[in-house]
């Protein structure tokens, strides 16, 4: 027996050494759930009832700043317009940026929820419109507050600095760029890592996913002013009809993807708006087109944008318009490059999710469209900050099962029927983001 004791002790010690290292407090999930019941649930309800439009998130930013200050975060407001930056400093270590977008959409909510938004607001163009959190940004800012509250409670577990960013105008893909142009990194430091989450309708509520590589497509909003020469509708030969020219441009643009891109290279050119004229019998002098352009590479993006300019001018010339009346193509409206996760960081975050949340809390999420995301600006600066952007499921399993069995489809993002299961989405968002930060800053 005396000889076996050291062997047993050695085995015991090896067992402890080989056990997974965990940075999270054993009761972290329970603490998050308790905080949701006591505080975060009401906060989500407030944000959902009171959405605000891009670059008009005045009250949202004010409430977010108040929530962060209440737990001891050093907050700076009005960064890039309505953006806020909260700094949590806790000794030496890396700087981790955690971003949450704040804005709602000009959509009238028809979800049928008891806390459905009744809000209306004047947008940046001066038009009053209904407003709804139809993309889950209420989940994101609530999760940001919850993450700050957990990290403050766990300050003995990490060392470094956390930069909490409440970002405006993601829906207009302009808020991240505005914050950077207002000196975000010069004033608060260049992050060593950048993290963000997005709730996802159509995926199981509370589960998470993260992958390396391409996460979101590039997006460019393009305005085309098609010019002509006005005339009487009964004498079209006396003018140059911009309605006809605009119609031909819309059709010709469809050849860009189908005939100029490889069939294996994704791309989208969609004309979402066409407006021109005032009366049945008047040929107007201009027509306005609004386009969205999507791609998964910068080379494809450049090819599509150059093609739009070429086609617009070529169609106008074919119609006989002089050079001084060729279409005006504005590419500077709203734009963001592709969002690409750093492979090594994404895998590191994935492993901590497996370890801390459990492998059964991860799901696979194949891309189903070409959505865009201006988180790209935070990571694709000249500093090339490694970024990890992950998703949290937001739809009840019962709704997913009903859809799979022929029932009503789950409403997608930007739909007036969009809805999220807030408790599992927020609690998993807080849990996942907290363990990700602890992994990067853990002692």
Secondary structure, 3 states (H helix, E strand, C coil): CHHHHHHHHHHHHHHHHHCCCCCCCCCHHHHHHHHHHHHHHHHHHHHHHCCCCCCCCHHHHHHHHHHHHHCCCEEEEEECCCEEEEEEEECCCCEEEEEEECCCECCCCCCCCCCCCCCEEECCCCCEEECECCCCHHHHHHHHHHHHHHHHHCHHHECEEEEEEEECCCCCCCHHHHHHHCCHHHHHCCCCEEEEEEEEEEEECCCEECCCEEEEEEEEEEEEEEECECEECCCHHHCECHHHHHHHHHHHHHHHHHHHCCCCCCEEEEEEEEEECCCCCEECCEEEEEEEEEECCHHHHHHHHHHHHHHHHHHHHHCCCCHHHCCEEEEEEEEECCEEECHHHHHHHHHHHHHHHCHHHECCCCCCCCCECCCHHHHCCCCCCEEEEEEEEEECHHHHHHHHCCCCCCCCCCCCCCCCCHHHHHHHHHHHHHHHHHHHHEC
